[in-house]
Amino acid sequence: MALRSSGLRLDNEVRLGWWLVVEGQDGPDRLVAGPFPDRSGAGFAAALRGDDDEPVRPVYGVRRADGGLHRRPSPEDLAWLAHLGDQLDRLPEDGAGALAEDDPLTTLLVEVTAALAESGLPLWDATGAGSALGGACLAVETALDGVVVSWRQHDRMSVDQVHGAETDAVVQRVMNTALGDVLLVRGFDVETLGGVAGGCVVRGGA
């Protein structure tokens, strides 16, 4: 049996995908639509609901026989965690490895990495095969109680300077400013550094 036009089935068939749920305050979550093949489809369906409808949120999982939802990590979330792990592996050992896992600066380092990755900005893989490609450089500075963030350009700009030293300096300044702006928008406390290298010190937001 189907409910409304949502595709929600109430028989015993197992359905894995994205669902719209009303989160229960005093009981289990209630499914109202689904399954959708991806998060964007569920989000679009949620946006089409009227103002008088109950607030819903997309959740990934399997519909149980009792009509509830068994939550599971989505393929999108698993892919994101794998990508984030790859970015964290690029951090220099002397920076990330010197901190305890429960150190607030460790949490900050992961959060900054995630914010940059979500913005499409990769970390610089200094010792990997793509070291010439450049990217964001992160370094924990305990004396500053924060993470220093700066940009490293492709070797063509930063090492070979195929477009000249002046262009290299201007692009470096623009990219460092962009990094700071992105992290500021994401809610971090950003302090701009001076000097030729530029960059910024990032601390946890209020």
C-alpha positions as CSV (number, residue, x, y, z in Angstrom):
1,M,0.0,0.0,0.0
2,A,1.3,3.5,-0.8
3,L,0.8,6.6,1.3
4,R,-0.1,9.7,-0.7
5,S,2.2,10.0,-3.7
6,S,5.4,9.7,-1.7
7,G,6.2,6.1,-2.6
8,L,6.3,5.2,1.1
9,R,5.4,1.5,1.3
10,L,3.8,-0.1,4.4
11,D,4.3,-3.7,3.5
12,N,7.2,-5.9,4.5
13,E,9.5,-5.0,1.6
14,V,12.9,-3.7,2.8
15,R,13.6,-0.2,1.2
16,L,17.0,1.3,1.4
17,G,17.5,5.0,0.5
18,W,16.9,8.5,1.5
19,W,13.7,9.2,3.5
20,L,12.0,12.3,4.8
21,V,11.3,11.9,8.5
22,V,9.6,13.9,11.2
23,E,11.9,13.5,14.1
24,G,10.1,12.3,17.2
25,Q,10.3,14.3,20.4
26,D,8.8,11.7,22.7
27,G,9.0,8.7,20.4
28,P,10.5,7.2,17.3
29,D,11.0,9.1,14.0
30,R,8.1,9.0,11.6
31,L,8.6,8.4,7.9
32,V,6.5,10.6,5.6
33,A,8.1,10.1,2.1
34,G,10.7,8.0,0.3
35,P,12.8,6.3,-0.5
36,F,14.7,8.7,-2.7
37,P,17.8,7.7,-4.6
38,D,20.0,10.5,-3.4
39,R,20.2,13.3,-0.8
40,S,19.4,16.0,-3.3
41,G,16.1,14.3,-4.4
42,A,15.0,14.1,-0.8
43,G,16.0,17.7,-0.1
44,F,14.1,18.8,-3.2
45,A,11.0,16.9,-2.0
46,A,11.4,18.5,1.5
47,A,11.5,22.0,-0.1
48,L,8.3,21.4,-2.0
49,R,6.3,20.8,1.2
50,G,3.9,23.5,2.3
51,D,4.4,25.8,5.2
52,D,1.6,24.0,7.1
53,D,3.4,20.6,6.9
54,E,5.5,19.3,9.7
55,P,9.2,20.0,9.5
56,V,11.1,17.1,8.0
57,R,14.7,16.2,7.3
58,P,16.4,13.8,4.9
59,V,17.7,10.6,6.6
60,Y,19.4,7.6,5.0
61,G,18.5,4.1,6.1
62,V,16.3,1.1,5.8
63,R,12.5,1.1,6.5
64,R,11.8,-1.4,9.2
65,A,8.7,-3.7,9.1
66,D,7.1,-1.6,11.8
67,G,7.3,1.5,9.7
68,G,10.3,3.0,11.5
69,L,13.7,3.7,10.1
70,H,17.0,1.9,10.8
71,R,19.6,4.6,10.1
72,R,22.7,3.8,8.1
73,P,25.7,5.7,6.8
74,S,24.8,6.9,3.3
75,P,27.1,6.2,0.3
76,E,27.6,10.0,0.1
77,D,28.7,10.2,3.7
78,L,31.0,7.2,3.4
79,A,32.6,8.8,0.3
80,W,33.0,12.1,2.1
81,L,34.7,10.4,5.1
82,A,37.1,8.6,2.8
83,H,37.9,11.9,1.1
84,L,38.4,13.7,4.4
85,G,40.6,10.9,5.6
86,D,42.8,11.3,2.4
87,Q,43.1,15.0,3.1
88,L,44.0,14.5,6.8
89,D,46.7,12.0,5.7
90,R,48.4,14.9,3.9
91,L,49.0,16.8,7.1
92,P,52.7,16.9,8.1
93,E,53.6,14.4,10.8
94,D,55.3,16.9,13.0
95,G,52.0,18.9,13.1
96,A,49.2,16.5,13.5
97,G,51.2,13.7,15.1
98,A,52.4,15.8,18.0
99,L,48.9,16.4,19.4
100,A,46.8,14.1,21.5
101,E,43.5,13.0,20.0
102,D,41.6,14.8,22.7
103,D,43.5,18.0,22.3
104,P,41.2,20.9,21.2
105,L,43.7,21.8,18.5
106,T,43.4,18.4,17.0
107,T,39.6,18.9,16.8
108,L,40.2,22.4,15.3
109,L,42.7,20.9,12.7
110,V,40.1,18.4,11.6
111,E,37.4,21.0,11.4
112,V,39.5,23.4,9.3
113,T,40.5,20.5,7.0
114,A,36.8,19.6,6.6
115,A,35.7,23.1,5.9
116,L,38.4,23.6,3.2
117,A,37.6,20.2,1.6
118,E,33.9,21.0,1.6
119,S,34.8,24.2,-0.3
120,G,36.7,22.2,-2.9
121,L,40.1,23.3,-1.7
122,P,42.6,20.4,-1.3
123,L,45.4,20.3,1.2
124,W,48.9,20.4,-0.1
125,D,50.3,16.8,-0.4
126,A,53.9,17.9,0.4
127,T,55.4,14.4,0.3
128,G,53.0,12.7,-2.2
129,A,53.1,12.3,-5.9
130,G,51.1,15.5,-6.4
131,S,53.4,17.7,-4.3
132,A,54.0,20.0,-7.3
133,L,50.2,20.8,-7.6
134,G,50.0,23.0,-4.5
135,G,47.1,23.4,-2.1
136,A,46.3,24.6,1.4
137,C,49.0,24.3,4.0
138,L,48.0,23.7,7.6
139,A,50.3,23.9,10.6
140,V,49.3,23.7,14.3
141,E,51.0,26.5,16.3
142,T,50.5,25.9,20.0
143,A,52.1,29.2,20.9
144,L,49.3,30.9,18.9
145,D,46.7,28.5,20.1
146,G,45.5,28.0,16.6
147,V,46.1,26.6,13.1
148,V,48.2,28.6,10.6
149,V,46.6,28.4,7.2
150,S,48.2,29.5,4.0
151,W,48.2,28.6,0.3
152,R,50.9,27.0,-1.8
153,Q,50.7,27.5,-5.5
154,H,51.7,25.1,-8.2
155,D,55.4,24.7,-8.7
156,R,55.1,26.6,-12.0
157,M,54.2,29.7,-9.9
158,S,56.0,29.2,-6.6
159,V,59.2,27.5,-7.8
160,D,59.7,28.1,-11.5
161,Q,57.9,31.5,-11.4
162,V,57.0,31.2,-15.0
163,H,54.9,34.4,-14.7
164,G,57.4,36.3,-12.7
165,A,58.0,37.1,-9.0
166,E,55.5,39.9,-8.9
167,T,52.6,37.8,-10.3
168,D,53.6,35.0,-7.9
169,A,53.4,37.5,-4.9
170,V,50.0,38.9,-6.0
171,V,48.4,35.5,-6.6
172,Q,49.8,34.3,-3.2
173,R,48.2,37.3,-1.5
174,V,44.8,36.7,-3.2
175,M,44.7,33.0,-2.4
176,N,45.7,33.6,1.3
177,T,42.9,36.2,1.5
178,A,40.4,33.8,-0.1
179,L,41.3,31.0,2.4
180,G,40.8,33.4,5.3
181,D,37.4,34.6,3.9
182,V,36.2,31.0,3.4
183,L,37.0,30.0,7.0
184,L,35.5,33.3,8.3
185,V,32.3,32.5,6.6
186,R,32.4,29.0,8.1
187,G,32.4,30.5,11.6
188,F,36.0,30.4,12.5
189,D,38.0,33.2,14.2
190,V,40.5,34.3,11.6
191,E,43.5,36.5,12.3
192,T,45.5,37.7,9.3
193,L,49.2,37.4,9.4
194,G,51.6,39.9,7.9
195,G,54.8,39.4,6.1
196,V,55.6,38.0,2.7
197,A,54.2,34.5,3.3
198,G,50.9,35.9,4.6
199,G,48.3,33.4,5.6
200,C,46.2,33.5,8.8
201,V,45.8,32.0,12.2
202,V,42.5,30.2,12.6
203,R,40.9,29.5,16.0
204,G,37.6,28.1,17.0
205,G,34.6,30.4,16.6
206,A,32.4,31.7,19.4
